[in-house]
Amino acid sequence: MTPPATIRPLVAVVGPTAVGKTALAMRLAEVLPVEVVSADSRQVYRGMDIGTAKPTLRERERVPHHLVDVVNPDQPFSLAQYQGLAGEAIETIHARGRIPLLVGGTGLYVRAVLEGLRVPQVEPDPGLRAKLAAEAASEGYATLHQRLRALDPVAAERIDARNVRRVVRALEVCYRMGQPMSSLQRAVPPPYSILRIGLRMSRELLYRRIDQRLERMIEAGLVEEVRSLVEQGYGYDLPAMSGLGYREIGAYLRGEITLAQAVTHIQWHTHRFVRQQATWFRADDASIAWFEALPLVSELVLVRVRAFLAEQ
């Protein structure tokens, strides 16, 4: 009789953007043998460093980071690709006798790894995508989202109506498979013992941190980063360039708005984004050990992580 496979540990650090997840991961890495697996849908793109708040080269030299700088901005990158690569990274980390630390705020990426979400393997249909995108442009994104709500209310509830790319993908799966995308996303629990750590703070303080971080991004050269990407041939219409910061700075570089207006738009859109993140993680609230992101939070989290590892 074959003995059962060993259940290996996996620690996840989740929470809204700018709450301090990277700083916590770096602190844990000072005292534990961890390697970071990024769960950020924007940090996979090469050359998009400032606007994605990507870990610095120095941080990546100190602690191995996986799923960062995976593809160029004009290369497609799907949830299924992410899930496969994240699984491979976790296996590699375990094989080295180290602990994988899943860190990020992209809820769907986190869920795909922690819940073993089965992602529908549906090949892209460029013609259908172009048709749906054209409808969204002519009739408004809300019309497209209403159609998704009629076909797949569960997926519609999870997807922001303004995220036309994801709405189009969900409709594409519905049309191609003849059934709702949500019904195809079956979860098969992965072979890990999982500890979910969540960081949070008051909305007012988080907004302030977001705005201060944006100031540092502008000072660090966010405008120049976007300009350089465009000069390299990466078009404004690419999905990668629709991310927070890149879209608004792109509008500034095209002369459509002032830099001050671009900054205001980024702030507003990021504030809205963290509200969406809160809604996403609220669905998993009972399974997450939440900590207030206060100055000594890393020490409290360290105690919790060590207790979890001792149980394994």
C-alpha positions as a Markdown table, in Angstrom:
| # | Residue | x | y | z |
|---|---|---|---|---|
| 1 | Met | 0.0 | 0.0 | 0.0 |
| 2 | Thr | 1.4 | 3.4 | -1.0 |
| 3 | Pro | 1.7 | 5.8 | 2.0 |
| 4 | Pro | -0.2 | 9.1 | 1.7 |
| 5 | Ala | 1.7 | 12.1 | 0.4 |
| 6 | Thr | 3.1 | 14.5 | 3.0 |
| 7 | Ile | 1.0 | 17.6 | 3.4 |
| 8 | Arg | 3.4 | 20.4 | 3.1 |
| 9 | Pro | 3.0 | 24.0 | 4.5 |
| 10 | Leu | 2.1 | 27.0 | 2.5 |
| 11 | Val | 1.7 | 30.5 | 4.1 |
| 12 | Ala | -0.2 | 33.2 | 2.3 |
| 13 | Val | 0.0 | 36.9 | 3.0 |
| 14 | Val | -3.0 | 38.8 | 1.5 |
| 15 | Gly | -4.6 | 42.2 | 1.8 |
| 16 | Pro | -5.2 | 45.4 | -0.2 |
| 17 | Thr | -2.7 | 47.2 | -2.2 |
| 18 | Ala | -0.2 | 49.4 | -0.2 |
| 19 | Val | -1.0 | 47.8 | 3.1 |
| 20 | Gly | 2.5 | 46.5 | 3.7 |
| 21 | Lys | 2.5 | 42.9 | 2.4 |
| 22 | Thr | 6.0 | 43.1 | 0.8 |
| 23 | Ala | 7.5 | 44.6 | 4.0 |
| 24 | Leu | 6.0 | 41.8 | 6.1 |
| 25 | Ala | 7.3 | 39.2 | 3.7 |
| 26 | Met | 10.8 | 40.6 | 3.9 |
| 27 | Arg | 10.7 | 40.7 | 7.7 |
| 28 | Leu | 9.5 | 37.0 | 7.8 |
| 29 | Ala | 12.4 | 36.1 | 5.5 |
| 30 | Glu | 14.9 | 37.5 | 8.0 |
| 31 | Val | 14.1 | 34.7 | 10.4 |
| 32 | Leu | 12.4 | 31.9 | 8.4 |
| 33 | Pro | 13.6 | 29.9 | 5.4 |
| 34 | Val | 10.9 | 31.3 | 3.0 |
| 35 | Glu | 10.8 | 32.1 | -0.7 |
| 36 | Val | 8.1 | 34.4 | -2.1 |
| 37 | Val | 5.6 | 33.4 | -4.7 |
| 38 | Ser | 4.0 | 36.6 | -6.1 |
| 39 | Ala | 0.2 | 36.7 | -6.4 |
| 40 | Asp | 0.1 | 40.0 | -8.3 |
| 41 | Ser | -1.4 | 40.0 | -11.8 |
| 42 | Arg | 0.7 | 43.1 | -12.8 |
| 43 | Gln | 4.1 | 42.2 | -11.5 |
| 44 | Val | 4.4 | 39.3 | -14.0 |
| 45 | Tyr | 5.2 | 41.9 | -16.7 |
| 46 | Arg | 8.8 | 42.8 | -17.4 |
| 47 | Gly | 9.7 | 46.5 | -17.5 |
| 48 | Met | 6.6 | 47.5 | -15.5 |
| 49 | Asp | 8.4 | 48.0 | -12.2 |
| 50 | Ile | 7.5 | 51.4 | -10.6 |
| 51 | Gly | 3.8 | 51.4 | -11.3 |
| 52 | Thr | 3.3 | 47.8 | -10.0 |
| 53 | Ala | 5.3 | 48.5 | -6.8 |
| 54 | Lys | 7.4 | 45.5 | -7.8 |
| 55 | Pro | 9.9 | 44.3 | -5.2 |
| 56 | Thr | 13.3 | 46.0 | -5.8 |
| 57 | Leu | 16.3 | 44.1 | -7.2 |
| 58 | Arg | 17.9 | 44.4 | -3.8 |
| 59 | Glu | 14.9 | 42.7 | -2.1 |
| 60 | Arg | 14.9 | 40.0 | -4.7 |
| 61 | Glu | 18.6 | 39.4 | -4.1 |
| 62 | Arg | 17.9 | 39.0 | -0.4 |
| 63 | Val | 14.8 | 36.7 | -0.9 |
| 64 | Pro | 14.0 | 34.6 | -3.9 |
| 65 | His | 10.8 | 35.9 | -5.6 |
| 66 | His | 8.9 | 33.7 | -8.1 |
| 67 | Leu | 6.3 | 34.8 | -10.7 |
| 68 | Val | 7.9 | 38.3 | -11.1 |
| 69 | Asp | 9.0 | 39.4 | -14.6 |
| 70 | Val | 7.5 | 36.4 | -16.4 |
| 71 | Val | 6.4 | 37.8 | -19.7 |
| 72 | Asn | 6.7 | 41.0 | -21.8 |
| 73 | Pro | 3.9 | 43.5 | -21.7 |
| 74 | Asp | 2.6 | 42.4 | -25.2 |
| 75 | Gln | 2.5 | 38.7 | -24.3 |
| 76 | Pro | -0.8 | 37.1 | -23.1 |
| 77 | Phe | -0.8 | 35.7 | -19.6 |
| 78 | Ser | -3.8 | 33.8 | -18.3 |
| 79 | Leu | -5.0 | 32.6 | -15.0 |
| 80 | Ala | -4.3 | 29.1 | -16.0 |
| 81 | Gln | -0.7 | 30.0 | -16.8 |
| 82 | Tyr | -0.3 | 31.6 | -13.5 |
| 83 | Gln | -1.8 | 28.7 | -11.6 |
| 84 | Gly | 0.5 | 26.2 | -13.4 |
| 85 | Leu | 3.7 | 28.3 | -12.8 |
| 86 | Ala | 2.8 | 29.0 | -9.2 |
| 87 | Gly | 2.3 | 25.3 | -8.6 |
| 88 | Glu | 5.7 | 24.6 | -10.1 |
| 89 | Ala | 7.3 | 27.3 | -8.0 |
| 90 | Ile | 5.8 | 25.9 | -4.8 |
| 91 | Glu | 6.9 | 22.4 | -5.6 |
| 92 | Thr | 10.5 | 23.7 | -6.3 |
| 93 | Ile | 10.6 | 25.6 | -3.0 |
| 94 | His | 9.3 | 22.5 | -1.0 |
| 95 | Ala | 11.9 | 20.4 | -2.8 |
| 96 | Arg | 14.6 | 22.6 | -1.4 |
| 97 | Gly | 13.3 | 22.2 | 2.1 |
| 98 | Arg | 12.1 | 25.8 | 2.3 |
| 99 | Ile | 8.7 | 27.4 | 2.9 |
| 100 | Pro | 6.6 | 29.0 | 0.1 |
| 101 | Leu | 5.1 | 32.4 | 1.0 |
| 102 | Leu | 2.3 | 33.4 | -1.4 |
| 103 | Val | 2.1 | 37.2 | -1.3 |
| 104 | Gly | -0.3 | 39.4 | -3.2 |
| 105 | Gly | -3.6 | 41.1 | -3.6 |
| 106 | Thr | -5.0 | 39.6 | -6.8 |
| 107 | Gly | -7.8 | 37.7 | -5.3 |
| 108 | Leu | -8.4 | 35.3 | -8.2 |
| 109 | Tyr | -4.7 | 34.4 | -8.3 |
| 110 | Val | -4.7 | 33.7 | -4.5 |
| 111 | Arg | -7.9 | 31.6 | -4.8 |
| 112 | Ala | -6.6 | 29.6 | -7.8 |
| 113 | Val | -3.6 | 28.5 | -5.7 |
| 114 | Leu | -5.1 | 28.1 | -2.3 |
| 115 | Glu | -8.4 | 26.4 | -3.4 |
| 116 | Gly | -7.1 | 24.5 | -6.4 |
| 117 | Leu | -9.5 | 26.3 | -8.6 |
| 118 | Arg | -9.9 | 24.4 | -11.9 |
| 119 | Val | -9.6 | 27.1 | -14.6 |
| 120 | Pro | -11.6 | 26.5 | -17.9 |
| 121 | Gln | -9.2 | 25.6 | -20.7 |
| 122 | Val | -10.9 | 27.6 | -23.4 |
| 123 | Glu | -8.7 | 28.8 | -26.3 |
| 124 | Pro | -9.1 | 32.5 | -27.0 |
| 125 | Asp | -11.3 | 33.5 | -29.9 |
| 126 | Pro | -9.9 | 36.8 | -31.3 |
| 127 | Gly | -12.9 | 37.4 | -33.5 |
| 128 | Leu | -15.4 | 37.0 | -30.7 |
| 129 | Arg | -13.3 | 39.1 | -28.4 |
| 130 | Ala | -13.0 | 41.9 | -30.9 |
| 131 | Lys | -16.8 | 41.8 | -31.5 |
| 132 | Leu | -17.6 | 42.0 | -27.8 |
| 133 | Ala | -15.0 | 44.7 | -27.2 |
| 134 | Ala | -16.5 | 46.8 | -30.0 |
| 135 | Glu | -19.9 | 46.4 | -28.4 |
| 136 | Ala | -18.6 | 47.6 | -25.1 |
| 137 | Ala | -17.1 | 50.6 | -26.8 |
| 138 | Ser | -20.3 | 51.5 | -28.7 |
| 139 | Glu | -23.0 | 50.5 | -26.2 |
| 140 | Gly | -21.0 | 51.0 | -22.9 |
| 141 | Tyr | -19.4 | 48.5 | -20.6 |
| 142 | Ala | -22.5 | 48.2 | -18.4 |
| 143 | Thr | -24.5 | 46.6 | -21.3 |
| 144 | Leu | -21.9 | 43.9 | -21.7 |
| 145 | His | -21.9 | 43.3 | -17.9 |
| 146 | Gln | -25.7 | 43.0 | -17.9 |
| 147 | Arg | -25.4 | 40.3 | -20.6 |
| 148 | Leu | -22.9 | 38.4 | -18.4 |
| 149 | Arg | -25.2 | 38.8 | -15.4 |
| 150 | Ala | -28.0 | 37.1 | -17.4 |
| 151 | Leu | -25.7 | 34.2 | -18.4 |
| 152 | Asp | -23.5 | 33.8 | -15.3 |
| 153 | Pro | -24.7 | 35.9 | -12.3 |
| 154 | Val | -22.0 | 34.3 | -10.1 |
| 155 | Ala | -19.2 | 35.5 | -12.3 |
| 156 | Ala | -20.9 | 38.9 | -12.9 |
| 157 | Glu | -20.9 | 39.4 | -9.1 |
| 158 | Arg | -17.1 | 38.8 | -8.9 |
| 159 | Ile | -16.1 | 40.8 | -11.9 |
| 160 | Asp | -16.1 | 44.6 | -11.9 |
| 161 | Ala | -18.2 | 45.9 | -14.8 |
| 162 | Arg | -15.4 | 48.3 | -15.8 |
| 163 | Asn | -13.0 | 45.5 | -16.3 |
| 164 | Val | -14.1 | 44.9 | -19.9 |
| 165 | Arg | -11.3 | 42.4 | -20.5 |
| 166 | Arg | -12.4 | 40.0 | -17.8 |
| 167 | Val | -16.1 | 40.5 | -18.7 |
| 168 | Val | -15.3 | 39.6 | -22.3 |
| 169 | Arg | -13.4 | 36.5 | -21.2 |
| 170 | Ala | -16.3 | 35.3 | -19.0 |
| 171 | Leu | -18.7 | 35.8 | -21.9 |
| 172 | Glu | -16.3 | 34.0 | -24.3 |
| 173 | Val | -16.2 | 30.9 | -22.0 |
| 174 | Cys | -20.0 | 31.0 | -21.7 |
| 175 | Tyr | -20.5 | 31.1 | -25.5 |
| 176 | Arg | -17.8 | 28.5 | -26.3 |
| 177 | Met | -18.6 | 26.0 | -23.6 |
| 178 | Gly | -22.4 | 26.5 | -23.5 |
| 179 | Gln | -22.5 | 26.9 | -19.7 |
| 180 | Pro | -21.5 | 29.5 | -17.1 |
| 181 | Met | -17.8 | 30.0 | -16.5 |
| 182 | Ser | -18.4 | 29.8 | -12.7 |
| 183 | Ser | -19.8 | 26.3 | -13.0 |
| 184 | Leu | -16.6 | 25.2 | -14.7 |
| 185 | Gln | -14.3 | 26.6 | -12.0 |
| 186 | Arg | -14.4 | 23.5 | -9.8 |
| 187 | Ala | -12.1 | 23.6 | -6.8 |
| 188 | Val | -9.9 | 20.7 | -6.0 |
| 189 | Pro | -8.1 | 21.3 | -2.6 |
| 190 | Pro | -4.3 | 21.4 | -3.2 |
| 191 | Pro | -2.0 | 19.1 | -1.1 |
| 192 | Tyr | -0.9 | 21.9 | 1.2 |
| 193 | Ser | -1.5 | 22.7 | 4.9 |
| 194 | Ile | -2.4 | 26.4 | 4.5 |
| 195 | Leu | -2.1 | 29.4 | 6.8 |
| 196 | Arg | -3.8 | 32.5 | 5.5 |
| 197 | Ile | -2.5 | 35.8 | 7.0 |
| 198 | Gly | -4.4 | 39.0 | 6.2 |
| 199 | Leu | -3.2 | 42.6 | 6.7 |
| 200 | Arg | -5.7 | 45.4 | 7.0 |
| 201 | Met | -5.9 | 49.0 | 8.2 |
| 202 | Ser | -8.5 | 51.7 | 8.4 |
| 203 | Arg | -9.7 | 53.0 | 5.1 |
| 204 | Glu | -8.6 | 56.5 | 5.8 |
| 205 | Leu | -5.0 | 55.5 | 6.6 |
| 206 | Leu | -4.9 | 53.2 | 3.7 |
| 207 | Tyr | -6.0 | 55.9 | 1.3 |
| 208 | Arg | -3.3 | 58.2 | 2.8 |
| 209 | Arg | -0.6 | 55.5 | 2.2 |
| 210 | Ile | -1.8 | 55.0 | -1.3 |
| 211 | Asp | -1.5 | 58.7 | -2.1 |
| 212 | Gln | 1.9 | 58.9 | -0.5 |
| 213 | Arg | 3.1 | 55.9 | -2.4 |
| 214 | Leu | 1.9 | 57.4 | -5.7 |
| 215 | Glu | 3.9 | 60.5 | -4.9 |
| 216 | Arg | 7.0 | 58.4 | -4.5 |
| 217 | Met | 6.2 | 56.6 | -7.8 |
| 218 | Ile | 6.0 | 59.8 | -9.7 |
| 219 | Glu | 9.3 | 61.0 | -8.1 |
| 220 | Ala | 10.9 | 57.6 | -9.0 |
| 221 | Gly | 10.0 | 58.0 | -12.7 |
| 222 | Leu | 6.6 | 56.5 | -13.4 |
| 223 | Val | 6.0 | 58.9 | -16.3 |
| 224 | Glu | 9.4 | 58.0 | -17.8 |
| 225 | Glu | 8.6 | 54.3 | -17.3 |
| 226 | Val | 5.4 | 54.5 | -19.2 |
| 227 | Arg | 7.0 | 56.7 | -21.9 |
| 228 | Ser | 9.8 | 54.1 | -22.3 |
| 229 | Leu | 7.4 | 51.2 | -22.7 |
| 230 | Val | 5.5 | 53.1 | -25.5 |
| 231 | Glu | 8.8 | 53.9 | -27.2 |
| 232 | Gln | 9.7 | 50.2 | -27.1 |
| 233 | Gly | 6.5 | 49.6 | -29.1 |
| 234 | Tyr | 4.1 | 48.5 | -26.4 |
| 235 | Gly | 0.7 | 50.0 | -27.3 |
| 236 | Tyr | -1.7 | 51.7 | -25.0 |
| 237 | Asp | -4.3 | 49.2 | -26.0 |
| 238 | Leu | -2.5 | 46.2 | -24.5 |
| 239 | Pro | -4.1 | 44.6 | -21.4 |
| 240 | Ala | -0.9 | 45.1 | -19.5 |
| 241 | Met | -1.1 | 48.9 | -20.1 |
| 242 | Ser | -4.6 | 49.1 | -18.7 |
| 243 | Gly | -3.3 | 48.6 | -15.2 |
| 244 | Leu | -3.6 | 51.3 | -12.5 |
| 245 | Gly | -1.2 | 54.1 | -13.2 |
| 246 | Tyr | -0.2 | 53.1 | -16.7 |
| 247 | Arg | -3.7 | 53.9 | -18.1 |
| 248 | Glu | -3.8 | 57.3 | -16.5 |
| 249 | Ile | -0.2 | 58.3 | -17.3 |
| 250 | Gly | -0.8 | 57.1 | -20.8 |
| 251 | Ala | -3.7 | 59.6 | -21.1 |
| 252 | Tyr | -1.3 | 62.3 | -19.9 |
| 253 | Leu | 1.3 | 61.4 | -22.4 |
| 254 | Arg | -1.2 | 61.5 | -25.2 |
| 255 | Gly | -2.1 | 65.0 | -24.1 |
| 256 | Glu | -5.7 | 64.2 | -23.0 |
| 257 | Ile | -5.2 | 65.3 | -19.4 |
| 258 | Thr | -2.7 | 67.1 | -17.3 |
| 259 | Leu | -0.3 | 65.3 | -15.0 |
| 260 | Ala | -2.1 | 66.6 | -12.0 |
| 261 | Gln | -5.3 | 65.2 | -13.4 |
| 262 | Ala | -3.6 | 61.9 | -14.1 |
| 263 | Val | -2.4 | 61.7 | -10.4 |
| 264 | Thr | -5.9 | 62.5 | -9.2 |
| 265 | His | -7.4 | 59.8 | -11.4 |
| 266 | Ile | -4.9 | 57.2 | -10.2 |
| 267 | Gln | -5.7 | 58.0 | -6.6 |
| 268 | Trp | -9.4 | 57.7 | -7.2 |
| 269 | His | -9.2 | 54.5 | -9.2 |
| 270 | Thr | -6.8 | 52.9 | -6.6 |
| 271 | His | -9.1 | 53.8 | -3.8 |
| 272 | Arg | -11.9 | 52.1 | -5.6 |
| 273 | Phe | -9.7 | 49.1 | -6.3 |
| 274 | Val | -9.0 | 48.6 | -2.6 |
| 275 | Arg | -12.7 | 48.6 | -1.9 |
| 276 | Gln | -13.1 | 45.9 | -4.5 |
| 277 | Gln | -10.2 | 43.9 | -2.9 |
| 278 | Ala | -12.0 | 44.2 | 0.5 |
| 279 | Thr | -15.1 | 42.7 | -1.0 |
| 280 | Trp | -13.2 | 39.9 | -2.6 |
| 281 | Phe | -11.3 | 38.9 | 0.6 |
| 282 | Arg | -14.5 | 39.3 | 2.7 |
| 283 | Ala | -15.8 | 36.1 | 1.1 |
| 284 | Asp | -12.8 | 34.2 | 2.6 |
| 285 | Asp | -12.9 | 36.2 | 5.9 |
| 286 | Ala | -13.4 | 33.2 | 8.2 |
| 287 | Ser | -10.4 | 31.4 | 6.9 |
| 288 | Ile | -8.0 | 34.4 | 7.1 |
| 289 | Ala | -6.1 | 35.3 | 10.3 |
| 290 | Trp | -6.4 | 39.1 | 10.1 |
| 291 | Phe | -3.9 | 41.5 | 11.7 |
| 292 | Glu | -4.0 | 45.3 | 11.9 |
| 293 | Ala | -1.0 | 46.6 | 9.9 |
| 294 | Leu | 0.6 | 48.4 | 12.9 |
| 295 | Pro | 4.3 | 49.0 | 13.4 |
| 296 | Leu | 4.9 | 45.7 | 15.4 |
| 297 | Val | 2.6 | 43.5 | 13.3 |
| 298 | Ser | 5.5 | 41.5 | 11.9 |
| 299 | Glu | 6.3 | 40.2 | 15.3 |
| 300 | Leu | 2.7 | 39.2 | 16.0 |
| 301 | Val | 2.5 | 37.5 | 12.6 |
| 302 | Leu | 5.9 | 35.7 | 13.2 |
| 303 | Val | 4.5 | 34.2 | 16.4 |
| 304 | Arg | 1.4 | 32.9 | 14.5 |
| 305 | Val | 3.5 | 31.5 | 11.6 |
| 306 | Arg | 5.9 | 29.7 | 13.9 |
| 307 | Ala | 3.0 | 28.1 | 15.8 |
| 308 | Phe | 1.6 | 27.0 | 12.5 |
| 309 | Leu | 4.9 | 25.5 | 11.3 |
| 310 | Ala | 5.4 | 23.7 | 14.7 |
| 311 | Glu | 2.1 | 21.9 | 14.1 |
| 312 | Gln | 3.2 | 20.5 | 10.8 |
